[in-house]
Amino acid sequence: MTNPNPGPNPGPSPSGNPSPSGNPDRETLRALADEGNETAADRLADLADASGDLAELSELLDEGSMHAGFLLTRRAVASGDLRELQRISDAGYEEAGQRLDQLLEASTTDGPTTDGRPGP
């Protein structure tokens, strides 16, 4: 007879295999993403976003992860970082460029210009 309550989840195994809960560890996700698995790359992006690892998010974007682009764009819009939006757009995530244009258009109609003069 099997124990219906096996106790706490021991977490990911050191071998890189999924933990008993079925969640693959970071190394396994990275290996799958490196082989072109988009779902694994998306999961890595979610983990990087949750831990605030912007370097990993940027790396994933540079590798073509549109989900990483989405997450970075959301952060850049929230912080008003126009340069980061340009960088994300240049890396291939088009929505970042659209959001950048929206913010630039709003800044020219809603307030002073960058040199302190009132907007039009």
SVG drawing of the C-alpha trace seen along z (x, -y; Angstrom):
<svg xmlns="http://www.w3.org/2000/svg" viewBox="-4 -77 27 79">
<polyline fill="none" stroke="black" stroke-width="0.4" points="0.0,0.0 1.3,-3.4 1.4,-6.3 -1.3,-8.8 0.6,-11.7 4.3,-11.3 5.3,-14.4 6.9,-17.6 8.1,-18.1 11.8,-17.6 12.2,-20.1 14.3,-19.8 16.7,-17.0 20.4,-17.8 20.5,-15.7 18.5,-18.3 15.4,-16.0 12.0,-17.2 11.1,-17.2 8.5,-14.8 5.9,-17.6 6.6,-17.6 8.3,-21.0 11.6,-21.0 14.5,-22.8 16.2,-25.8 19.0,-23.8 16.5,-21.5 14.5,-24.5 17.6,-26.2 18.7,-23.0 15.3,-22.8 15.2,-26.5 18.6,-26.2 17.2,-23.4 14.5,-25.7 11.6,-24.8 9.6,-28.1 7.5,-26.9 10.7,-26.3 12.0,-29.7 8.7,-31.3 8.9,-29.5 12.5,-30.6 11.4,-34.2 8.6,-33.9 11.1,-32.7 13.6,-35.4 10.8,-38.0 9.6,-36.7 13.2,-36.9 13.9,-40.3 16.7,-38.9 16.8,-41.5 20.0,-40.1 18.5,-36.7 15.3,-38.3 17.5,-40.4 19.4,-37.3 16.2,-35.4 15.0,-38.4 18.3,-38.4 17.7,-34.7 14.3,-35.4 11.9,-35.0 8.9,-37.2 7.6,-36.5 10.8,-37.9 10.2,-41.0 6.7,-41.3 7.9,-41.1 10.7,-43.6 8.3,-45.9 5.9,-45.8 8.7,-46.7 10.0,-49.5 6.6,-51.1 5.9,-50.9 9.2,-52.7 9.0,-55.1 12.3,-53.9 12.2,-55.0 15.8,-53.9 15.0,-50.4 11.9,-50.4 14.1,-51.4 16.6,-48.6 13.8,-46.0 12.3,-47.2 15.7,-47.0 16.0,-43.4 12.9,-42.5 9.9,-42.9 7.8,-45.3 5.3,-46.1 8.1,-47.9 8.4,-50.3 4.7,-50.9 4.6,-51.6 7.6,-53.9 5.8,-55.8 2.7,-56.1 4.7,-57.4 6.6,-59.9 3.4,-61.1 1.8,-61.5 4.8,-63.4 4.5,-66.0 0.8,-66.6 0.6,-66.3 3.4,-68.3 6.7,-70.1 9.3,-69.1 12.5,-67.5 14.2,-71.0 11.6,-72.2 9.5,-74.3 5.7,-73.7 4.4,-71.3 2.4,-72.4"/>
</svg>
